[in-house]
Amino acid sequence: MPRQSFDAASMPHSNPIPAVTRIGPLVTSSIIASRNPGSSEVPGDIRAQLDNLFHHVGEMLAVAGAEWRH
C-alpha cells in the first residue's frame, strides 16, 4: 500500500516529517499537541487544551479522507 502524507492547517509542522500519514485504512500522526490552532500557544485551561486536541484530530482525519466513527 502506498503511503500518503498530509499537512493540517491548524497544526503546522516545522520539520520535514509530515503531520499526518495514511497507509491504507491506518491514519497516524507524528504529534498531536494541545496548542491553539495555527499557533504555538498552549491555553492554561485543561478544557481548552482538550478541545484543541479534538479539533486537531478531526482536521487530521478530514485531510486524510477519514472520519470519526461512533
PDB file of N, H, CA, C and O in Angstrom:
ATOM      1  N   MET A   1       0.837  -1.184   0.000  1.00  0.00           N
ATOM      2  CA  MET A   1       0.000   0.000   0.000  1.00  0.00           C
ATOM      3  C   MET A   1       0.881   1.247   0.000  1.00  0.00           C
ATOM      4  O   MET A   1       1.841   1.330   0.766  1.00  0.00           O
ATOM      5  N   PRO A   2       0.564   2.196  -0.840  1.00  0.00           N
ATOM      6  CA  PRO A   2       1.359   3.423  -0.853  1.00  0.00           C
ATOM      7  C   PRO A   2       1.062   4.313   0.350  1.00  0.00           C
ATOM      8  O   PRO A   2      -0.048   4.326   0.882  1.00  0.00           O
ATOM      9  N   ARG A   3       2.075   5.044   0.755  1.00  0.00           N
ATOM     10  H   ARG A   3       2.977   5.034   0.323  1.00  0.00           H
ATOM     11  CA  ARG A   3       1.934   5.988   1.861  1.00  0.00           C
ATOM     12  C   ARG A   3       1.527   7.348   1.308  1.00  0.00           C
ATOM     13  O   ARG A   3       2.056   7.790   0.288  1.00  0.00           O
ATOM     14  N   GLN A   4       0.594   8.008   1.974  1.00  0.00           N
ATOM     15  H   GLN A   4       0.165   7.649   2.803  1.00  0.00           H
ATOM     16  CA  GLN A   4       0.182   9.363   1.625  1.00  0.00           C
ATOM     17  C   GLN A   4       0.466  10.255   2.820  1.00  0.00           C
ATOM     18  O   GLN A   4       0.171   9.885   3.957  1.00  0.00           O
ATOM     19  N   SER A   5       1.038  11.429   2.571  1.00  0.00           N
ATOM     20  H   SER A   5       1.278  11.729   1.648  1.00  0.00           H
ATOM     21  CA  SER A   5       1.335  12.379   3.643  1.00  0.00           C
ATOM     22  C   SER A   5       0.511  13.637   3.456  1.00  0.00           C
ATOM     23  O   SER A   5       0.240  14.055   2.330  1.00  0.00           O
ATOM     24  N   PHE A   6       0.112  14.244   4.581  1.00  0.00           N
ATOM     25  H   PHE A   6       0.332  13.905   5.495  1.00  0.00           H
ATOM     26  CA  PHE A   6      -0.749  15.422   4.560  1.00  0.00           C
ATOM     27  C   PHE A   6      -0.276  16.426   5.603  1.00  0.00           C
ATOM     28  O   PHE A   6       0.383  16.075   6.581  1.00  0.00           O
ATOM     29  N   ASP A   7      -0.628  17.674   5.367  1.00  0.00           N
ATOM     30  H   ASP A   7      -1.163  17.959   4.572  1.00  0.00           H
ATOM     31  CA  ASP A   7      -0.416  18.728   6.354  1.00  0.00           C
ATOM     32  C   ASP A   7      -1.764  19.170   6.889  1.00  0.00           C
ATOM     33  O   ASP A   7      -2.745  19.210   6.145  1.00  0.00           O
ATOM     34  N   ALA A   8      -1.823  19.496   8.152  1.00  0.00           N
ATOM     35  H   ALA A   8      -1.027  19.463   8.756  1.00  0.00           H
ATOM     36  CA  ALA A   8      -3.041  20.015   8.779  1.00  0.00           C
ATOM     37  C   ALA A   8      -2.829  21.507   9.035  1.00  0.00           C
ATOM     38  O   ALA A   8      -1.881  21.886   9.723  1.00  0.00           O
ATOM     39  N   ALA A   9      -3.691  22.343   8.496  1.00  0.00           N
ATOM     40  H   ALA A   9      -4.461  22.034   7.937  1.00  0.00           H
ATOM     41  CA  ALA A   9      -3.537  23.796   8.596  1.00  0.00           C
ATOM     42  C   ALA A   9      -3.510  24.285  10.039  1.00  0.00           C
ATOM     43  O   ALA A   9      -2.783  25.225  10.360  1.00  0.00           O
ATOM     44  N   SER A  10      -4.291  23.659  10.907  1.00  0.00           N
ATOM     45  H   SER A  10      -4.881  22.895  10.646  1.00  0.00           H
ATOM     46  CA  SER A  10      -4.361  24.131  12.295  1.00  0.00           C
ATOM     47  C   SER A  10      -3.146  23.720  13.118  1.00  0.00           C
ATOM     48  O   SER A  10      -2.933  24.234  14.215  1.00  0.00           O
ATOM     49  N   MET A  11      -2.349  22.792  12.588  1.00  0.00           N
ATOM     50  H   MET A  11      -2.522  22.374  11.696  1.00  0.00           H
ATOM     51  CA  MET A  11      -1.179  22.309  13.305  1.00  0.00           C
ATOM     52  C   MET A  11       0.025  22.257  12.376  1.00  0.00           C
ATOM     53  O   MET A  11       0.438  21.174  11.960  1.00  0.00           O
ATOM     54  N   PRO A  12       0.598  23.423  12.042  1.00  0.00           N
ATOM     55  CA  PRO A  12       1.747  23.411  11.131  1.00  0.00           C
ATOM     56  C   PRO A  12       2.938  22.660  11.745  1.00  0.00           C
ATOM     57  O   PRO A  12       3.181  22.723  12.950  1.00  0.00           O
ATOM     58  N   HIS A  13       3.657  21.964  10.898  1.00  0.00           N
ATOM     59  H   HIS A  13       3.461  21.913   9.918  1.00  0.00           H
ATOM     60  CA  HIS A  13       4.809  21.174  11.333  1.00  0.00           C
ATOM     61  C   HIS A  13       6.067  21.879  10.870  1.00  0.00           C
ATOM     62  O   HIS A  13       6.147  22.287   9.712  1.00  0.00           O
ATOM     63  N   SER A  14       7.045  22.033  11.737  1.00  0.00           N
ATOM     64  H   SER A  14       6.979  21.702  12.678  1.00  0.00           H
ATOM     65  CA  SER A  14       8.225  22.832  11.414  1.00  0.00           C
ATOM     66  C   SER A  14       9.381  22.038  10.813  1.00  0.00           C
ATOM     67  O   SER A  14      10.408  22.625  10.472  1.00  0.00           O
ATOM     68  N   ASN A  15       9.243  20.734  10.675  1.00  0.00           N
ATOM     69  H   ASN A  15       8.409  20.257  10.951  1.00  0.00           H
ATOM     70  CA  ASN A  15      10.314  19.961  10.056  1.00  0.00           C
ATOM     71  C   ASN A  15       9.728  19.094   8.938  1.00  0.00           C
ATOM     72  O   ASN A  15       8.511  19.080   8.750  1.00  0.00           O
ATOM     73  N   PRO A  16      10.563  18.379   8.202  1.00  0.00           N
ATOM     74  CA  PRO A  16      10.045  17.655   7.034  1.00  0.00           C
ATOM     75  C   PRO A  16       9.204  16.415   7.342  1.00  0.00           C
ATOM     76  O   PRO A  16       8.718  15.765   6.417  1.00  0.00           O
ATOM     77  N   ILE A  17       9.027  16.080   8.595  1.00  0.00           N
ATOM     78  H   ILE A  17       9.423  16.608   9.346  1.00  0.00           H
ATOM     79  CA  ILE A  17       8.174  14.940   8.943  1.00  0.00           C
ATOM     80  C   ILE A  17       6.720  15.381   8.801  1.00  0.00           C
ATOM     81  O   ILE A  17       6.332  16.394   9.383  1.00  0.00           O
ATOM     82  N   PRO A  18       5.909  14.646   8.042  1.00  0.00           N
ATOM     83  CA  PRO A  18       4.520  15.076   7.855  1.00  0.00           C
ATOM     84  C   PRO A  18       3.708  14.973   9.146  1.00  0.00           C
ATOM     85  O   PRO A  18       3.946  14.098   9.979  1.00  0.00           O
ATOM     86  N   ALA A  19       2.759  15.871   9.290  1.00  0.00           N
ATOM     87  H   ALA A  19       2.566  16.581   8.613  1.00  0.00           H
ATOM     88  CA  ALA A  19       1.890  15.854  10.472  1.00  0.00           C
ATOM     89  C   ALA A  19       0.947  14.663  10.430  1.00  0.00           C
ATOM     90  O   ALA A  19       0.604  14.108  11.473  1.00  0.00           O
ATOM     91  N   VAL A  20       0.523  14.265   9.232  1.00  0.00           N
ATOM     92  H   VAL A  20       0.802  14.716   8.385  1.00  0.00           H
ATOM     93  CA  VAL A  20      -0.453  13.182   9.078  1.00  0.00           C
ATOM     94  C   VAL A  20       0.026  12.246   7.970  1.00  0.00           C
ATOM     95  O   VAL A  20       0.458  12.698   6.909  1.00  0.00           O
ATOM     96  N   THR A  21      -0.054  10.944   8.223  1.00  0.00           N
ATOM     97  H   THR A  21      -0.405  10.577   9.084  1.00  0.00           H
ATOM     98  CA  THR A  21       0.294   9.944   7.221  1.00  0.00           C
ATOM     99  C   THR A  21      -0.812   8.895   7.171  1.00  0.00           C
ATOM    100  O   THR A  21      -1.348   8.480   8.199  1.00  0.00           O
ATOM    101  N   ARG A  22      -1.135   8.483   5.960  1.00  0.00           N
ATOM    102  H   ARG A  22      -0.699   8.820   5.126  1.00  0.00           H
ATOM    103  CA  ARG A  22      -2.140   7.428   5.796  1.00  0.00           C
ATOM    104  C   ARG A  22      -1.535   6.311   4.958  1.00  0.00           C
ATOM    105  O   ARG A  22      -0.972   6.547   3.889  1.00  0.00           O
ATOM    106  N   ILE A  23      -1.662   5.086   5.468  1.00  0.00           N
ATOM    107  H   ILE A  23      -2.119   4.894   6.337  1.00  0.00           H
ATOM    108  CA  ILE A  23      -1.287   3.890   4.733  1.00  0.00           C
ATOM    109  C   ILE A  23      -2.495   2.975   4.785  1.00  0.00           C
ATOM    110  O   ILE A  23      -2.815   2.413   5.833  1.00  0.00           O
ATOM    111  N   GLY A  24      -3.161   2.828   3.658  1.00  0.00           N
ATOM    112  H   GLY A  24      -2.902   3.285   2.807  1.00  0.00           H
ATOM    113  CA  GLY A  24      -4.405   2.055   3.621  1.00  0.00           C
ATOM    114  C   GLY A  24      -5.419   2.681   4.562  1.00  0.00           C
ATOM    115  O   GLY A  24      -5.662   3.885   4.484  1.00  0.00           O
ATOM    116  N   PRO A  25      -6.021   1.893   5.454  1.00  0.00           N
ATOM    117  CA  PRO A  25      -7.020   2.438   6.372  1.00  0.00           C
ATOM    118  C   PRO A  25      -6.423   3.070   7.637  1.00  0.00           C
ATOM    119  O   PRO A  25      -7.155   3.633   8.451  1.00  0.00           O
ATOM    120  N   LEU A  26      -5.099   2.978   7.804  1.00  0.00           N
ATOM    121  H   LEU A  26      -4.504   2.521   7.143  1.00  0.00           H
ATOM    122  CA  LEU A  26      -4.442   3.464   9.014  1.00  0.00           C
ATOM    123  C   LEU A  26      -4.007   4.923   8.859  1.00  0.00           C
ATOM    124  O   LEU A  26      -3.262   5.255   7.936  1.00  0.00           O
ATOM    125  N   VAL A  27      -4.470   5.790   9.756  1.00  0.00           N
ATOM    126  H   VAL A  27      -5.075   5.521  10.506  1.00  0.00           H
ATOM    127  CA  VAL A  27      -4.064   7.198   9.779  1.00  0.00           C
ATOM    128  C   VAL A  27      -3.245   7.418  11.044  1.00  0.00           C
ATOM    129  O   VAL A  27      -3.696   7.104  12.145  1.00  0.00           O
ATOM    130  N   THR A  28      -2.036   7.960  10.884  1.00  0.00           N
ATOM    131  H   THR A  28      -1.669   8.216   9.990  1.00  0.00           H
ATOM    132  CA  THR A  28      -1.159   8.206  12.030  1.00  0.00           C
ATOM    133  C   THR A  28      -0.701   9.657  12.035  1.00  0.00           C
ATOM    134  O   THR A  28      -0.830  10.371  11.040  1.00  0.00           O
ATOM    135  N   SER A  29      -0.166  10.076  13.169  1.00  0.00           N
ATOM    136  H   SER A  29      -0.062   9.496  13.977  1.00  0.00           H
ATOM    137  CA  SER A  29       0.373  11.420  13.292  1.00  0.00           C
ATOM    138  C   SER A  29       1.672  11.362  14.071  1.00  0.00           C
ATOM    139  O   SER A  29       1.842  10.532  14.964  1.00  0.00           O
ATOM    140  N   SER A  30       2.583  12.254  13.723  1.00  0.00           N
ATOM    141  H   SER A  30       2.445  12.928  12.998  1.00  0.00           H
ATOM    142  CA  SER A  30       3.845  12.330  14.451  1.00  0.00           C
ATOM    143  C   SER A  30       3.684  13.131  15.737  1.00  0.00           C
ATOM    144  O   SER A  30       4.503  13.019  16.650  1.00  0.00           O
ATOM    145  N   ILE A  31       2.613  13.952  15.811  1.00  0.00           N
ATOM    146  H   ILE A  31       1.948  14.043  15.069  1.00  0.00           H
ATOM    147  CA  ILE A  31       2.364  14.759  17.002  1.00  0.00           C
ATOM    148  C   ILE A  31       0.912  15.231  17.002  1.00  0.00           C
ATOM    149  O   ILE A  31       0.344  15.536  15.954  1.00  0.00           O
ATOM    150  N   ILE A  32       0.338  15.283  18.164  1.00  0.00           N
ATOM    151  H   ILE A  32       0.799  15.034  19.016  1.00  0.00           H
ATOM    152  CA  ILE A  32      -0.967  15.924  18.349  1.00  0.00           C
ATOM    153  C   ILE A  32      -0.822  16.768  19.607  1.00  0.00           C
ATOM    154  O   ILE A  32      -0.870  16.255  20.725  1.00  0.00           O
ATOM    155  N   ALA A  33      -0.646  18.053  19.411  1.00  0.00           N
ATOM    156  H   ALA A  33      -0.607  18.470  18.503  1.00  0.00           H
ATOM    157  CA  ALA A  33      -0.401  18.960  20.530  1.00  0.00           C
ATOM    158  C   ALA A  33      -1.692  19.661  20.954  1.00  0.00           C
ATOM    159  O   ALA A  33      -2.640  19.768  20.175  1.00  0.00           O
ATOM    160  N   SER A  34      -1.713  20.127  22.180  1.00  0.00           N
ATOM    161  H   SER A  34      -0.943  20.040  22.813  1.00  0.00           H
ATOM    162  CA  SER A  34      -2.915  20.802  22.696  1.00  0.00           C
ATOM    163  C   SER A  34      -2.882  22.302  22.458  1.00  0.00           C
ATOM    164  O   SER A  34      -3.695  23.038  23.018  1.00  0.00           O
ATOM    165  N   ARG A  35      -1.946  22.763  21.627  1.00  0.00           N
ATOM    166  H   ARG A  35      -1.286  22.165  21.172  1.00  0.00           H
ATOM    167  CA  ARG A  35      -1.834  24.205  21.381  1.00  0.00           C
ATOM    168  C   ARG A  35      -3.008  24.730  20.550  1.00  0.00           C
ATOM    169  O   ARG A  35      -3.720  23.972  19.891  1.00  0.00           O
ATOM    170  N   ASN A  36      -3.184  26.041  20.605  1.00  0.00           N
ATOM    171  H   ASN A  36      -2.606  26.657  21.141  1.00  0.00           H
ATOM    172  CA  ASN A  36      -4.264  26.679  19.861  1.00  0.00           C
ATOM    173  C   ASN A  36      -4.052  26.492  18.363  1.00  0.00           C
ATOM    174  O   ASN A  36      -2.911  26.529  17.900  1.00  0.00           O
ATOM    175  N   PRO A  37      -5.134  26.289  17.584  1.00  0.00           N
ATOM    176  CA  PRO A  37      -4.999  26.109  16.143  1.00  0.00           C
ATOM    177  C   PRO A  37      -4.224  27.255  15.492  1.00  0.00           C
ATOM    178  O   PRO A  37      -4.525  28.426  15.721  1.00  0.00           O
ATOM    179  N   GLY A  38      -3.226  26.908  14.682  1.00  0.00           N
ATOM    180  H   GLY A  38      -2.981  25.956  14.496  1.00  0.00           H
ATOM    181  CA  GLY A  38      -2.425  27.878  13.968  1.00  0.00           C
ATOM    182  C   GLY A  38      -1.439  28.648  14.825  1.00  0.00           C
ATOM    183  O   GLY A  38      -0.888  29.653  14.377  1.00  0.00           O
ATOM    184  N   SER A  39      -1.208  28.200  16.041  1.00  0.00           N
ATOM    185  H   SER A  39      -1.655  27.383  16.406  1.00  0.00           H
ATOM    186  CA  SER A  39      -0.374  28.924  16.993  1.00  0.00           C
ATOM    187  C   SER A  39       0.508  27.940  17.746  1.00  0.00           C
ATOM    188  O   SER A  39       0.294  26.730  17.686  1.00  0.00           O
ATOM    189  N   SER A  40       1.495  28.463  18.449  1.00  0.00           N
ATOM    190  H   SER A  40       1.669  29.447  18.498  1.00  0.00           H
ATOM    191  CA  SER A  40       2.312  27.608  19.316  1.00  0.00           C
ATOM    192  C   SER A  40       1.934  27.805  20.785  1.00  0.00           C
ATOM    193  O   SER A  40       2.601  27.284  21.679  1.00  0.00           O
ATOM    194  N   GLU A  41       0.862  28.560  21.028  1.00  0.00           N
ATOM    195  H   GLU A  41       0.320  28.984  20.302  1.00  0.00           H
ATOM    196  CA  GLU A  41       0.403  28.863  22.384  1.00  0.00           C
ATOM    197  C   GLU A  41      -0.491  27.745  22.927  1.00  0.00           C
ATOM    198  O   GLU A  41      -1.436  27.315  22.266  1.00  0.00           O
ATOM    199  N   VAL A  42      -0.179  27.286  24.132  1.00  0.00           N
ATOM    200  H   VAL A  42       0.589  27.635  24.669  1.00  0.00           H
ATOM    201  CA  VAL A  42      -0.998  26.277  24.807  1.00  0.00           C
ATOM    202  C   VAL A  42      -1.845  26.985  25.856  1.00  0.00           C
ATOM    203  O   VAL A  42      -1.301  27.663  26.728  1.00  0.00           O
ATOM    204  N   PRO A  43      -3.176  26.841  25.789  1.00  0.00           N
ATOM    205  CA  PRO A  43      -4.014  27.502  26.784  1.00  0.00           C
ATOM    206  C   PRO A  43      -3.792  26.928  28.183  1.00  0.00           C
ATOM    207  O   PRO A  43      -3.424  25.763  28.332  1.00  0.00           O
ATOM    208  N   GLY A  44      -4.016  27.744  29.191  1.00  0.00           N
ATOM    209  H   GLY A  44      -4.315  28.691  29.070  1.00  0.00           H
ATOM    210  CA  GLY A  44      -3.833  27.306  30.570  1.00  0.00           C
ATOM    211  C   GLY A  44      -4.960  26.421  31.070  1.00  0.00           C
ATOM    212  O   GLY A  44      -4.774  25.674  32.030  1.00  0.00           O
ATOM    213  N   ASP A  45      -6.108  26.490  30.449  1.00  0.00           N
ATOM    214  H   ASP A  45      -6.258  27.097  29.669  1.00  0.00           H
ATOM    215  CA  ASP A  45      -7.302  25.751  30.847  1.00  0.00           C
ATOM    216  C   ASP A  45      -7.292  24.354  30.215  1.00  0.00           C
ATOM    217  O   ASP A  45      -7.161  24.231  28.998  1.00  0.00           O
ATOM    218  N   ILE A  46      -7.428  23.314  31.022  1.00  0.00           N
ATOM    219  H   ILE A  46      -7.534  23.414  32.011  1.00  0.00           H
ATOM    220  CA  ILE A  46      -7.388  21.934  30.527  1.00  0.00           C
ATOM    221  C   ILE A  46      -8.522  21.658  29.544  1.00  0.00           C
ATOM    222  O   ILE A  46      -8.334  20.916  28.580  1.00  0.00           O
ATOM    223  N   ARG A  47      -9.684  22.240  29.774  1.00  0.00           N
ATOM    224  H   ARG A  47      -9.836  22.843  30.557  1.00  0.00           H
ATOM    225  CA  ARG A  47     -10.814  22.043  28.856  1.00  0.00           C
ATOM    226  C   ARG A  47     -10.481  22.583  27.460  1.00  0.00           C
ATOM    227  O   ARG A  47     -10.791  21.939  26.458  1.00  0.00           O
ATOM    228  N   ALA A  48      -9.854  23.757  27.392  1.00  0.00           N
ATOM    229  H   ALA A  48      -9.603  24.280  28.206  1.00  0.00           H
ATOM    230  CA  ALA A  48      -9.448  24.349  26.110  1.00  0.00           C
ATOM    231  C   ALA A  48      -8.382  23.483  25.438  1.00  0.00           C
ATOM    232  O   ALA A  48      -8.378  23.344  24.215  1.00  0.00           O
ATOM    233  N   GLN A  49      -7.483  22.905  26.227  1.00  0.00           N
ATOM    234  H   GLN A  49      -7.486  23.018  27.220  1.00  0.00           H
ATOM    235  CA  GLN A  49      -6.462  22.024  25.660  1.00  0.00           C
ATOM    236  C   GLN A  49      -7.110  20.781  25.041  1.00  0.00           C
ATOM    237  O   GLN A  49      -6.732  20.361  23.947  1.00  0.00           O
ATOM    238  N   LEU A  50      -8.080  20.199  25.737  1.00  0.00           N
ATOM    239  H   LEU A  50      -8.387  20.540  26.626  1.00  0.00           H
ATOM    240  CA  LEU A  50      -8.779  19.031  25.206  1.00  0.00           C
ATOM    241  C   LEU A  50      -9.577  19.382  23.959  1.00  0.00           C
ATOM    242  O   LEU A  50      -9.593  18.610  23.000  1.00  0.00           O
ATOM    243  N   ASP A  51     -10.236  20.532  23.956  1.00  0.00           N
ATOM    244  H   ASP A  51     -10.222  21.160  24.734  1.00  0.00           H
ATOM    245  CA  ASP A  51     -10.956  20.987  22.764  1.00  0.00           C
ATOM    246  C   ASP A  51      -9.994  21.102  21.586  1.00  0.00           C
ATOM    247  O   ASP A  51     -10.329  20.708  20.469  1.00  0.00           O
ATOM    248  N   ASN A  52      -8.801  21.641  21.833  1.00  0.00           N
ATOM    249  H   ASN A  52      -8.529  21.961  22.740  1.00  0.00           H
ATOM    250  CA  ASN A  52      -7.802  21.764  20.766  1.00  0.00           C
ATOM    251  C   ASN A  52      -7.365  20.399  20.246  1.00  0.00           C
ATOM    252  O   ASN A  52      -7.219  20.219  19.037  1.00  0.00           O
ATOM    253  N   LEU A  53      -7.156  19.437  21.139  1.00  0.00           N
ATOM    254  H   LEU A  53      -7.274  19.583  22.121  1.00  0.00           H
ATOM    255  CA  LEU A  53      -6.765  18.090  20.704  1.00  0.00           C
ATOM    256  C   LEU A  53      -7.802  17.487  19.772  1.00  0.00           C
ATOM    257  O   LEU A  53      -7.458  16.950  18.719  1.00  0.00           O
ATOM    258  N   PHE A  54      -9.073  17.574  20.156  1.00  0.00           N
ATOM    259  H   PHE A  54      -9.352  18.011  21.011  1.00  0.00           H
ATOM    260  CA  PHE A  54     -10.127  17.016  19.313  1.00  0.00           C
ATOM    261  C   PHE A  54     -10.259  17.789  18.002  1.00  0.00           C
ATOM    262  O   PHE A  54     -10.561  17.196  16.966  1.00  0.00           O
ATOM    263  N   HIS A  55     -10.037  19.097  18.032  1.00  0.00           N
ATOM    264  H   HIS A  55      -9.791  19.579  18.874  1.00  0.00           H
ATOM    265  CA  HIS A  55     -10.057  19.887  16.803  1.00  0.00           C
ATOM    266  C   HIS A  55      -8.971  19.394  15.844  1.00  0.00           C
ATOM    267  O   HIS A  55      -9.237  19.146  14.668  1.00  0.00           O
ATOM    268  N   HIS A  56      -7.738  19.255  16.362  1.00  0.00           N
ATOM    269  H   HIS A  56      -7.522  19.457  17.318  1.00  0.00           H
ATOM    270  CA  HIS A  56      -6.617  18.829  15.526  1.00  0.00           C
ATOM    271  C   HIS A  56      -6.829  17.424  14.964  1.00  0.00           C
ATOM    272  O   HIS A  56      -6.577  17.189  13.782  1.00  0.00           O
ATOM    273  N   VAL A  57      -7.284  16.502  15.787  1.00  0.00           N
ATOM    274  H   VAL A  57      -7.489  16.694  16.746  1.00  0.00           H
ATOM    275  CA  VAL A  57      -7.520  15.137  15.316  1.00  0.00           C
ATOM    276  C   VAL A  57      -8.607  15.133  14.240  1.00  0.00           C
ATOM    277  O   VAL A  57      -8.475  14.436  13.234  1.00  0.00           O
ATOM    278  N   GLY A  58      -9.671  15.897  14.439  1.00  0.00           N
ATOM    279  H   GLY A  58      -9.778  16.463  15.256  1.00  0.00           H
ATOM    280  CA  GLY A  58     -10.733  15.976  13.437  1.00  0.00           C
ATOM    281  C   GLY A  58     -10.221  16.510  12.113  1.00  0.00           C
ATOM    282  O   GLY A  58     -10.578  15.996  11.053  1.00  0.00           O
ATOM    283  N   GLU A  59      -9.384  17.542  12.167  1.00  0.00           N
ATOM    284  H   GLU A  59      -9.094  17.959  13.029  1.00  0.00           H
ATOM    285  CA  GLU A  59      -8.820  18.088  10.929  1.00  0.00           C
ATOM    286  C   GLU A  59      -7.880  17.089  10.258  1.00  0.00           C
ATOM    287  O   GLU A  59      -7.882  16.951   9.035  1.00  0.00           O
ATOM    288  N   MET A  60      -7.082  16.399  11.060  1.00  0.00           N
ATOM    289  H   MET A  60      -7.081  16.512  12.053  1.00  0.00           H
ATOM    290  CA  MET A  60      -6.165  15.399  10.503  1.00  0.00           C
ATOM    291  C   MET A  60      -6.930  14.287   9.804  1.00  0.00           C
ATOM    292  O   MET A  60      -6.559  13.860   8.710  1.00  0.00           O
ATOM    293  N   LEU A  61      -7.989  13.824  10.432  1.00  0.00           N
ATOM    294  H   LEU A  61      -8.290  14.170  11.320  1.00  0.00           H
ATOM    295  CA  LEU A  61      -8.815  12.796   9.799  1.00  0.00           C
ATOM    296  C   LEU A  61      -9.402  13.304   8.499  1.00  0.00           C
ATOM    297  O   LEU A  61      -9.409  12.583   7.501  1.00  0.00           O
ATOM    298  N   ALA A  62      -9.896  14.536   8.493  1.00  0.00           N
ATOM    299  H   ALA A  62      -9.890  15.121   9.304  1.00  0.00           H
ATOM    300  CA  ALA A  62     -10.516  15.104   7.290  1.00  0.00           C
ATOM    301  C   ALA A  62      -9.522  15.221   6.141  1.00  0.00           C
ATOM    302  O   ALA A  62      -9.853  14.854   5.013  1.00  0.00           O
ATOM    303  N   VAL A  63      -8.301  15.725   6.396  1.00  0.00           N
ATOM    304  H   VAL A  63      -8.032  16.023   7.312  1.00  0.00           H
ATOM    305  CA  VAL A  63      -7.336  15.882   5.299  1.00  0.00           C
ATOM    306  C   VAL A  63      -6.872  14.528   4.771  1.00  0.00           C
ATOM    307  O   VAL A  63      -6.437  14.427   3.624  1.00  0.00           O
ATOM    308  N   ALA A  64      -6.961  13.484   5.602  1.00  0.00           N
ATOM    309  H   ALA A  64      -7.314  13.566   6.534  1.00  0.00           H
ATOM    310  CA  ALA A  64      -6.576  12.143   5.172  1.00  0.00           C
ATOM    311  C   ALA A  64      -7.749  11.377   4.551  1.00  0.00           C
ATOM    312  O   ALA A  64      -7.602  10.219   4.160  1.00  0.00           O
ATOM    313  N   GLY A  65      -8.913  12.030   4.465  1.00  0.00           N
ATOM    314  H   GLY A  65      -9.033  12.971   4.783  1.00  0.00           H
ATOM    315  CA  GLY A  65     -10.080  11.376   3.871  1.00  0.00           C
ATOM    316  C   GLY A  65     -10.745  10.379   4.802  1.00  0.00           C
ATOM    317  O   GLY A  65     -11.434   9.468   4.342  1.00  0.00           O
ATOM    318  N   ALA A  66     -10.550  10.536   6.097  1.00  0.00           N
ATOM    319  H   ALA A  66      -9.990  11.276   6.471  1.00  0.00           H
ATOM    320  CA  ALA A  66     -11.149   9.646   7.096  1.00  0.00           C
ATOM    321  C   ALA A  66     -12.180  10.425   7.897  1.00  0.00           C
ATOM    322  O   ALA A  66     -12.397  11.614   7.659  1.00  0.00           O
ATOM    323  N   GLU A  67     -12.817   9.746   8.853  1.00  0.00           N
ATOM    324  H   GLU A  67     -12.642   8.781   9.047  1.00  0.00           H
ATOM    325  CA  GLU A  67     -13.836  10.410   9.660  1.00  0.00           C
ATOM    326  C   GLU A  67     -13.940   9.755  11.037  1.00  0.00           C
ATOM    327  O   GLU A  67     -13.466   8.639  11.252  1.00  0.00           O
ATOM    328  N   TRP A  68     -14.573  10.477  11.960  1.00  0.00           N
ATOM    329  H   TRP A  68     -14.959  11.383  11.785  1.00  0.00           H
ATOM    330  CA  TRP A  68     -14.864   9.917  13.279  1.00  0.00           C
ATOM    331  C   TRP A  68     -15.930   8.856  13.122  1.00  0.00           C
ATOM    332  O   TRP A  68     -16.847   9.013  12.317  1.00  0.00           O
ATOM    333  N   ARG A  69     -15.823   7.779  13.877  1.00  0.00           N
ATOM    334  H   ARG A  69     -15.078   7.651  14.531  1.00  0.00           H
ATOM    335  CA  ARG A  69     -16.853   6.734  13.888  1.00  0.00           C
ATOM    336  C   ARG A  69     -17.389   6.592  15.297  1.00  0.00           C
ATOM    337  O   ARG A  69     -16.652   6.788  16.263  1.00  0.00           O
ATOM    338  N   HIS A  70     -18.643   6.259  15.427  1.00  0.00           N
ATOM    339  H   HIS A  70     -19.242   6.100  14.642  1.00  0.00           H
ATOM    340  CA  HIS A  70     -19.297   6.074  16.741  1.00  0.00           C
ATOM    341  C   HIS A  70     -19.250   4.611  17.105  1.00  0.00           C
ATOM    342  O   HIS A  70     -19.739   4.223  18.166  1.00  0.00           O
TER     343      HIS A  70
END
